[in-house]
């Protein structure tokens, strides 16, 4: 499944292929209800949003890539969760960090440190995966090094 713009008219106008699943078909298959149930298993609000945005793939290549990542994650979570549950909304935290509205508070910086630590732990597990997790490793390789930020936060708090 892949996130696809729900408005097929906008997709056609923008040159992107329209979704292969109409809203009526999705409703008949109870896809929204299924995704709502699965989304409750997500560790954060951002994960829940990603699950709720899932749609069937129109191209086999996209499906194969997604399936490879799914299989790699499945192996990693067989041992324990890849990321901890976040009780605070990460979407709001990231919005506050990027916009400064409302102004950041000390607790926001502490939560950011928790997020960075969780990310670092997940990346470490991906890199040390046996067998290797090349699809996830490619995604993790694009993440910036946040250790200097974490050290600065830890010195401050």
C-alpha positions in Angstrom: 0.0 0.0 0.0 1.1 3.5 -0.7 0.0 7.0 0.2 -1.9 8.4 -2.8 -3.7 11.7 -3.1 -7.3 11.0 -2.3 -8.6 13.4 -4.9 -8.3 11.6 -8.3 -9.2 14.8 -10.2 -6.2 16.6 -8.7 -4.1 13.6 -9.5 -5.1 13.6 -13.2 -4.6 17.4 -13.5 -1.1 17.2 -11.9 -0.1 14.4 -14.2 0.0 11.7 -11.5 -1.9 8.5 -12.2 -5.3 8.5 -10.4 -5.6 6.1 -7.5 -6.6 2.5 -8.4 -9.1 2.4 -5.6 -12.2 4.6 -5.6 -13.6 5.9 -2.3 -16.7 3.8 -2.8 -14.6 0.6 -3.4 -12.5 1.4 -0.4 -15.6 1.8 1.7 -17.2 -1.4 0.4 -14.0 -3.3 1.3 -14.0 -1.6 4.7 -10.5 -0.4 4.1 -10.9 2.7 6.3 -12.1 0.6 9.2 -9.3 -1.9 8.7 -6.6 0.8 8.6 -8.2 2.5 11.7 -7.8 -0.8 13.7 -4.2 -1.3 12.5 -3.3 2.3 13.2 -4.0 1.8 16.9 -0.9 -0.4 16.9 1.4 2.5 15.8 3.9 3.8 18.3 3.1 7.5 17.6 0.7 9.9 16.1 2.9 10.1 13.0 2.8 6.3 12.6 -1.0 6.3 12.9 -1.2 9.0 10.2 1.0 6.9 7.9 -1.2 3.8 8.4 -4.4 5.7 7.8 -2.9 7.1 4.5 -2.1 3.7 3.1 -3.6 2.9 -0.4 -3.1 0.0 -2.8 -0.1 0.2 -5.1 -0.6 0.9 -8.8 2.9 -0.3 -9.8 4.6 -3.6 -9.0 8.0 -1.9 -8.3 6.6 0.2 -5.5 4.8 -2.8 -4.0 8.1 -4.8 -4.1 10.1 -2.0 -2.4 7.4 -1.6 0.3 7.3 -5.4 0.8 11.0 -5.6 1.2 10.9 -2.8 3.9 8.0 -4.6 5.6 9.8 -7.9 5.7 12.9 -6.3 7.1 10.9 -4.4 9.8 9.0 -7.7 10.6 12.3 -9.4 11.4 13.5 -6.6 13.6 10.3 -6.3 15.6 10.2 -10.0 16.1 12.7 -9.4 18.9 11.2 -6.2 20.3 9.6 -3.0 19.2 11.8 -0.9 16.8 10.7 2.3 18.4 9.1 3.0 21.8 5.5 4.2 22.2 5.3 8.0 22.3 2.6 9.3 24.5 3.0 12.9 23.3 2.0 13.9 19.7 5.2 14.0 17.7 3.5 15.8 14.8 2.8 18.8 17.1 6.3 18.7 18.5 7.9 18.7 15.1 5.5 21.5 14.0 6.5 23.6 17.0 10.2 22.9 16.3 9.9 24.0 12.7 7.7 27.0 13.2 8.3 28.2 16.7 4.5 28.5 17.2 3.6 28.2 19.9 7.0 28.9 21.4 9.1 26.0 22.5 9.2 25.1 26.2 11.9 23.1 28.1 9.8 19.9 28.0 9.7 20.2 24.1 13.5 20.0 24.1 13.5 17.0 26.4 10.9 15.3 24.2 13.1 16.0 21.2 16.0 14.3 22.9 13.8 11.3 23.6 12.9 11.2 19.9 16.6 11.5 18.8 17.6 8.7 21.2 14.8 6.5 19.9 15.9 7.2 16.3 19.5 6.5 17.1 18.5 3.1 18.7 16.4 2.2 15.7 19.1 3.1 13.2 21.6 1.0 15.2 19.3 -2.0 15.2 18.8 -1.6 11.4 22.6 -1.4 10.8 23.3 -4.4 13.0 20.4 -6.5 11.6 21.2 -10.2 10.8 20.4 -10.9 8.1 21.1 -7.3 6.8 18.2 -4.9 6.2 19.4 -3.1 3.0 16.1 -1.3 2.3 15.8 0.1 5.8 19.6 0.9 5.8 19.2 2.9 2.7 16.4 5.0 4.4 18.5 5.3 7.6 21.5 6.5 5.6 19.6 9.6 4.7 19.2 10.7 8.3 21.5 13.4 9.6 23.9 12.8 12.5 22.0 14.1 15.5 24.5 13.2 18.1 25.9 16.7 18.4 22.4 18.0 19.0 21.8 15.3 21.6 25.0 16.1 23.4 24.1 19.8 23.5 20.6 19.0 24.9 22.1 16.7 27.5 24.6 19.3 28.7 21.8 21.9 29.0 19.2 19.7 30.8 
